[in-house]
Amino acid sequence: MVLLVLVGLVACAPVSEAPEVRDVPPGEVSRRIVQGTDAPDDVGTVALVARRTRCGGESPLLLCSGVLIAPDVVLTAAHCLDLFGAEGAHEVFFGTVLSPTPEVSGRFIRVSRATLHPSYVPSTHAYDAALLRLAAPVDVAPVPLPGVGVSMSVGTPVRAVGYGDTKDANAPSGRRRQGALQVTSVEPAAFRAGPAPGMSCVGDSGGPVLAGDGVLIGLTVSGDVACRAEAVNVRVDALLEDFIRPFLASAPPATEPTLQPEALCREACERDAECPSGLTCVVTDGAPGRCLLPALREGSFGATCTEDAMCGAGGRCARLESEGDDACRCFTPCTPLPPDPEPEAPDEASGGGCSSAPGLVIFGVLALAGVKQRR
C-alpha cells in the first residue's frame, strides 16, 4: 500500500521551452529501460532513493535515476523530489544492482542539499532539473558536460541509462540498464526521442541521455505511458549557464554539528546545521526543537548495532548514516510509547461494523509529508 502511494505521487510530464500543459495519466510516473541491456560501465549513473532508516531487511525505495557531474554533485529531474520536497531525506546509490537487494559492492551516499532549477514550473514541468550536493565526494568519474549550444538534430542517435522499468516481468526494475534511442524533434530547452529500439520508462527520470561520445546532452523526464513511442528529455546545455555552472562554482556550506547523537533527548536544536548526520531540526506545538530521522519519533542514538535484537527488547537498530562502521545505532525514543489501550466493546449504534482509524491515517500522512515545522 505504501509503495503504491509513493510511486503514484512521483509523476512525469513533458518539458519544452514554451511549456504545453498535458494531463498526466495515473500510470505515468517517474521514467527501467525497455528493450535495453545491462550498463555495467556507466558508473556515473546513480539511483535516487528515499533515505533508509532501518539496518537490515529494508529494501530501498527507488524514486528516480540521476547522473554524477562532479565528485559531490548529482543532476536529476526536479519532479523526482516532489514526494519529500527539496529539503527531504534522500540518498543516491552507486552500483549496478539496487533491488531487491543492493549488490555488496554498491555504495549509498546521503544527499546533504538539493536545489531546483529557478525556472522549474511544477504544473508544466518546464526546466525539470535539480542538483544534489552529496555529503561526501566519491571516487567515480563524473559524466562529461556538453558545451553551450551543442549541435543536435533529428536522427541523432542517443543512449539513455537508468534503473527503471523494462516492461518485462523477468527483468524487474532496480538494475542499471541502457537503451538506444533516436532524436525525433529538437526544441531550445528540450528534445524528444523515439525507440531505436530502446526506450526509457518508469524509474528512469533524471537519468542521463548521452551522445555517441559519452557527453551528457539530456535528462530523461517523461514519455508515453506504454514506454513504446516517445521519450521527452531536458537539454543539459540549456541548464549550464544559469544553473549548473554557478552551483559547481559554489563551495559546499561548512557545517559542524554541535549536538551528539547520544544527547538528542536532553539537548534542543535551533537549526538543521546543529544536528548530526544530516538529521532535521523540527518543533511540534512550540516544544523545544529536536533532531529527527525520517519516520522516527524524537530519540537518541546509542551503541552501534547490525540488527534490532542487539538493542534489547523492543529496540530498534536505526540507520544514522549511509555507510561506515558506526552507521547503525540503537535508537531509544525520548518518551516511551504508551501501552496499547484495552479494546472497547463495539457501539451498538454503529452496527458493529468496521470504522476508520484516523490516528493511523494522520500518522502516516505526517510521516510521509513531514508537516512538522522545519528549522
C-alpha positions as CSV (number, residue, x, y, z in Angstrom):
1,M,0.0,0.0,0.0
2,V,2.8,2.5,0.9
3,L,4.7,1.6,-2.2
4,L,1.7,2.3,-4.4
5,V,1.2,5.7,-2.7
6,L,4.8,6.7,-3.0
7,V,5.1,5.7,-6.7
8,G,1.9,7.3,-7.6
9,L,3.0,10.6,-6.3
10,V,6.2,10.9,-8.3
11,A,4.8,11.8,-11.8
12,C,6.3,12.9,-15.1
13,A,5.2,15.4,-17.7
14,P,6.7,16.9,-20.9
15,V,9.2,19.7,-20.9
16,S,9.6,22.4,-23.5
17,E,10.8,26.0,-23.9
18,A,7.2,27.2,-24.2
19,P,5.7,24.6,-21.9
20,E,2.5,22.9,-23.0
21,V,0.1,21.6,-20.4
22,R,-0.7,18.0,-20.6
23,D,-2.8,15.8,-18.3
24,V,-0.6,13.0,-16.9
25,P,-2.3,9.6,-16.8
26,P,-2.2,7.9,-13.4
27,G,0.1,5.2,-14.8
28,E,2.7,7.6,-16.0
29,V,5.3,8.0,-13.2
30,S,9.0,8.8,-12.9
31,R,10.6,7.4,-16.1
32,R,14.0,0.8,-16.3
33,I,15.0,0.9,-19.9
34,V,12.8,-1.0,-22.3
35,Q,14.5,-3.2,-25.0
36,G,17.8,-2.4,-23.3
37,T,20.9,-4.1,-21.9
38,D,22.9,-4.0,-18.7
39,A,25.1,-1.0,-18.3
40,P,28.0,-2.0,-16.0
41,D,30.3,0.6,-17.4
42,D,28.0,3.6,-16.7
43,V,29.3,4.1,-13.2
44,G,28.3,7.8,-13.2
45,T,24.6,6.9,-13.5
46,V,23.0,6.6,-10.0
47,A,19.7,5.7,-8.4
48,L,17.9,8.3,-6.3
49,V,16.3,6.6,-3.3
50,A,14.4,7.7,-0.1
51,R,16.8,7.8,2.8
52,R,16.9,4.4,4.6
53,T,16.1,4.4,8.3
54,R,16.5,0.7,9.2
55,C,19.5,-1.6,9.3
56,G,18.9,-4.9,7.7
57,G,15.8,-6.2,5.9
58,E,14.9,-2.8,4.3
59,S,14.5,-2.8,0.5
60,P,15.5,0.6,-0.9
61,L,12.7,2.8,-2.3
62,L,13.6,3.8,-5.9
63,L,12.4,7.3,-6.7
64,C,14.4,8.1,-9.9
65,S,17.7,7.9,-11.6
66,G,20.4,10.6,-11.7
67,V,23.9,11.4,-13.1
68,L,27.1,12.4,-11.4
69,I,28.5,15.6,-12.9
70,A,31.2,16.4,-10.2
71,P,32.7,14.3,-7.4
72,D,30.0,15.5,-5.0
73,V,27.2,16.7,-7.3
74,V,24.4,14.7,-9.0
75,L,22.0,16.1,-11.6
76,T,18.5,14.7,-11.7
77,A,14.9,15.7,-12.6
78,A,13.2,18.2,-10.3
79,H,10.0,16.3,-10.1
80,C,11.9,13.4,-8.5
81,L,11.9,15.5,-5.3
82,D,8.2,16.1,-5.4
83,L,7.4,13.4,-2.8
84,F,9.6,14.5,0.1
85,G,10.5,18.0,-1.1
86,A,13.9,19.6,-1.8
87,E,14.6,19.5,1.9
88,G,13.5,15.9,2.2
89,A,15.8,12.9,3.1
90,H,17.4,11.3,0.1
91,E,20.3,9.1,-0.8
92,V,22.0,8.2,-4.1
93,F,23.2,4.7,-4.9
94,F,26.3,3.9,-6.9
95,G,26.2,0.3,-8.3
96,T,24.7,-1.9,-10.9
97,V,22.0,-3.7,-8.8
98,L,19.9,-1.8,-6.4
99,S,16.9,-4.0,-5.8
100,P,15.6,-6.2,-4.5
101,T,18.9,-6.4,-2.6
102,P,21.7,-3.9,-3.3
103,E,24.9,-5.5,-4.5
104,V,27.6,-5.8,-1.9
105,S,30.0,-3.6,-3.9
106,G,27.4,-0.8,-4.2
107,R,27.5,2.4,-2.2
108,F,24.9,4.7,-0.7
109,I,25.7,8.4,-0.2
110,R,23.5,10.8,1.7
111,V,22.2,13.9,-0.1
112,S,23.1,17.0,2.0
113,R,21.5,19.7,-0.2
114,A,19.1,19.8,-3.1
115,T,18.4,22.8,-5.4
116,L,15.6,23.0,-8.0
117,H,16.1,24.9,-11.3
118,P,14.9,28.5,-10.7
119,S,12.7,28.3,-13.8
120,Y,11.1,24.9,-13.0
121,V,7.3,25.1,-13.2
122,P,5.7,22.1,-11.5
123,S,2.4,22.4,-13.4
124,T,4.2,22.2,-16.7
125,H,7.5,20.6,-15.8
126,A,9.5,23.2,-17.7
127,Y,13.2,23.1,-16.8
128,D,12.6,19.9,-14.8
129,A,16.1,19.7,-13.3
130,A,17.6,19.6,-9.8
131,L,21.1,19.5,-8.4
132,L,22.0,17.3,-5.4
133,R,25.1,18.0,-3.2
134,L,26.4,14.8,-1.7
135,A,27.5,14.5,1.9
136,A,30.9,13.2,0.7
137,P,32.7,13.2,-2.6
138,V,33.0,9.9,-4.4
139,D,35.9,8.4,-6.4
140,V,33.9,7.9,-9.5
141,A,34.5,9.6,-12.9
142,P,31.8,12.3,-13.5
143,V,29.9,12.2,-16.8
144,P,31.2,15.0,-19.1
145,L,29.0,18.0,-19.6
146,P,28.3,19.4,-23.1
147,G,29.2,22.8,-24.4
148,V,26.7,25.6,-24.7
149,G,24.5,25.2,-27.8
150,V,25.6,21.6,-28.5
151,S,24.7,20.5,-32.0
152,M,21.7,18.2,-32.1
153,S,19.4,17.3,-35.0
154,V,16.6,14.9,-35.9
155,G,18.0,11.4,-36.4
156,T,20.9,11.8,-34.0
157,P,21.4,8.5,-32.1
158,V,21.5,8.8,-28.3
159,R,21.7,6.4,-25.4
160,A,19.6,6.5,-22.2
161,V,20.7,5.0,-18.9
162,G,18.6,4.3,-15.8
163,Y,17.3,2.0,-13.1
164,G,13.6,1.9,-14.2
165,D,11.0,-0.4,-15.6
166,T,11.6,-2.8,-18.5
167,K,8.0,-3.8,-19.2
168,D,9.4,-7.4,-18.8
169,A,8.3,-9.4,-15.7
170,N,11.5,-11.4,-15.9
171,A,13.7,-8.2,-15.7
172,P,12.3,-6.1,-12.8
173,S,13.5,-2.5,-12.2
174,G,16.3,-1.6,-9.9
175,R,19.1,-2.7,-12.2
176,R,21.2,-0.2,-14.2
177,R,20.4,-0.6,-17.9
178,Q,21.0,1.3,-21.2
179,G,18.9,1.6,-24.4
180,A,19.4,3.1,-27.8
181,L,17.1,5.9,-29.0
182,Q,17.0,8.4,-31.9
183,V,16.2,12.1,-31.7
184,T,12.8,12.9,-33.3
185,S,12.5,16.6,-32.6
186,V,14.6,19.4,-31.0
187,E,13.5,22.5,-29.1
188,P,15.6,25.2,-27.3
189,A,15.3,23.6,-23.9
190,A,14.2,20.0,-24.6
191,F,14.3,17.3,-27.2
192,R,12.2,14.2,-27.9
193,A,13.4,10.7,-28.9
194,G,11.9,7.5,-30.3
195,P,12.9,3.9,-29.9
196,A,16.0,2.5,-31.7
197,P,14.9,0.1,-30.3
198,G,15.3,1.1,-26.6
199,M,13.0,3.4,-24.7
200,S,13.1,5.0,-21.2
201,C,10.4,4.1,-18.8
202,V,9.2,4.3,-15.2
203,G,12.1,4.9,-12.8
204,D,14.4,6.4,-15.5
205,S,13.5,10.0,-14.8
206,G,16.6,12.1,-14.0
207,G,18.9,9.6,-15.7
208,P,21.3,10.6,-18.4
209,V,20.8,10.7,-22.1
210,L,24.2,10.5,-23.8
211,A,25.7,11.4,-27.2
212,G,27.8,8.9,-29.1
213,D,30.9,10.2,-27.4
214,G,29.5,9.8,-23.9
215,V,28.8,13.5,-23.3
216,L,25.7,14.3,-21.2
217,I,23.2,16.0,-23.5
218,G,19.9,15.3,-21.8
219,L,17.9,14.2,-18.8
220,T,15.0,11.8,-19.1
221,V,11.8,13.4,-17.9
222,S,8.7,11.8,-19.5
223,G,7.2,9.8,-22.2
224,D,4.2,7.8,-23.3
225,V,2.6,5.5,-20.7
226,A,3.4,2.3,-22.6
227,C,7.1,3.3,-22.9
228,R,7.0,2.5,-26.6
229,A,6.8,5.6,-28.7
230,E,8.4,8.7,-27.3
231,A,10.8,10.0,-24.6
232,V,10.9,13.6,-23.5
233,N,14.2,15.0,-22.3
234,V,15.6,18.2,-20.9
235,R,18.6,19.6,-22.8
236,V,21.5,19.9,-20.4
237,D,23.2,22.7,-22.4
238,A,20.1,24.8,-21.6
239,L,20.9,24.4,-17.9
240,L,24.6,25.2,-17.9
241,E,25.0,29.0,-17.6
242,D,22.2,29.8,-15.1
243,F,22.1,26.7,-13.1
244,I,24.8,24.0,-13.3
245,R,28.0,26.1,-13.5
246,P,27.1,28.5,-10.7
247,F,26.2,25.6,-8.4
248,L,29.5,23.8,-9.3
249,A,31.4,27.0,-8.6
250,S,29.9,27.5,-5.2
251,A,31.6,25.9,-2.2
252,P,29.6,23.4,-0.1
253,P,28.3,25.1,3.1
254,A,30.5,24.5,6.1
255,T,28.6,22.5,8.7
256,E,29.9,21.5,12.1
257,P,27.2,19.7,14.1
258,T,27.1,20.7,17.8
259,L,24.8,18.0,19.1
260,Q,25.9,14.5,19.7
261,P,23.6,11.5,18.6
262,E,23.6,10.2,22.2
263,A,22.3,13.6,23.6
264,L,19.4,14.4,21.3
265,C,16.7,13.8,24.0
266,R,18.2,16.3,26.5
267,E,19.6,18.9,24.2
268,A,17.4,21.0,21.9
269,C,18.3,22.3,18.4
270,E,17.5,25.6,16.7
271,R,18.6,24.8,13.2
272,D,19.4,21.9,11.0
273,A,23.2,22.6,11.0
274,E,23.3,21.7,14.7
275,C,22.1,18.2,14.1
276,P,24.4,15.3,13.4
277,S,24.3,13.1,10.3
278,G,22.0,15.3,8.3
279,L,19.1,15.0,10.8
280,T,16.4,17.6,10.6
281,C,15.6,20.1,13.4
282,V,11.9,20.2,13.9
283,V,9.5,21.6,16.5
284,T,6.0,20.4,17.5
285,D,3.4,22.7,19.2
286,G,6.1,25.1,20.5
287,A,8.2,22.4,22.1
288,P,12.0,22.6,22.0
289,G,13.5,21.7,18.7
290,R,14.6,18.1,18.2
291,C,16.9,16.5,15.7
292,L,14.9,13.8,13.9
293,L,15.5,11.0,11.4
294,P,12.6,10.5,8.9
295,A,9.8,8.1,10.1
296,L,11.2,8.0,13.7
297,R,10.0,9.9,16.8
298,E,12.2,12.1,19.0
299,G,15.0,9.9,20.3
300,S,18.7,9.4,20.8
301,F,21.2,7.1,19.1
302,G,23.4,4.9,21.3
303,A,25.6,1.8,20.7
304,T,26.4,0.5,17.2
305,C,24.3,-2.4,16.0
306,T,23.6,-4.5,13.0
307,E,20.1,-5.7,13.9
308,D,17.2,-4.9,16.2
309,A,17.9,-7.8,18.5
310,M,21.2,-6.1,19.6
311,C,19.2,-3.2,21.0
312,G,17.2,-5.0,23.7
313,A,13.5,-5.9,24.0
314,G,11.5,-3.8,21.6
315,G,14.7,-1.9,20.5
316,R,15.4,-0.7,17.0
317,C,18.6,-0.6,15.1
318,A,18.3,2.6,13.1
319,R,20.5,3.8,10.2
320,L,22.0,7.1,11.2
321,E,24.5,7.3,8.3
322,S,24.5,5.9,4.8
323,E,27.7,3.9,5.4
324,G,30.5,3.3,7.9
325,D,31.2,1.1,10.9
326,D,29.0,3.2,13.1
327,A,26.3,3.9,10.6
328,C,23.7,1.9,12.5
329,R,22.9,2.8,16.1
330,C,20.4,1.6,18.7
331,F,17.5,4.1,18.8
332,T,15.8,5.0,22.1
333,P,12.7,7.2,22.0
334,C,12.8,10.2,24.3
335,T,9.3,9.3,25.6
336,P,8.3,5.6,25.8
337,L,5.3,4.6,23.8
338,P,2.1,4.3,25.9
339,P,0.7,0.8,26.4
340,D,-1.9,-0.4,24.0
341,P,-5.4,0.5,25.2
342,E,-7.9,-2.2,26.2
343,P,-10.2,-3.0,23.4
344,E,-13.7,-1.4,23.7
345,A,-17.0,-3.2,23.1
346,P,-18.5,-2.3,19.7
347,D,-21.0,0.5,19.8
348,E,-24.4,-0.9,19.0
349,A,-25.4,2.3,17.2
350,S,-22.6,1.7,14.8
351,G,-23.9,-1.8,13.9
352,G,-20.7,-3.4,15.0
353,G,-19.1,-2.7,11.6
354,C,-15.6,-1.6,10.7
355,S,-14.6,2.0,11.5
356,S,-11.9,4.2,10.2
357,A,-8.6,4.7,12.1
358,P,-7.9,8.5,11.7
359,G,-5.0,8.4,14.1
360,L,-3.1,5.9,11.9
361,V,-4.0,7.8,8.8
362,I,-2.8,11.1,10.2
363,F,0.4,9.5,11.5
364,G,1.0,8.1,8.0
365,V,0.5,11.4,6.4
366,L,2.7,13.2,8.9
367,A,5.5,10.6,8.3
368,L,5.3,11.0,4.5
369,A,4.8,14.7,4.2
370,G,6.9,15.9,7.1
371,V,4.3,18.5,8.2
372,K,6.3,19.4,11.4
373,Q,7.9,22.8,11.2
374,R,11.4,22.6,9.9
375,R,14.1,24.9,11.5
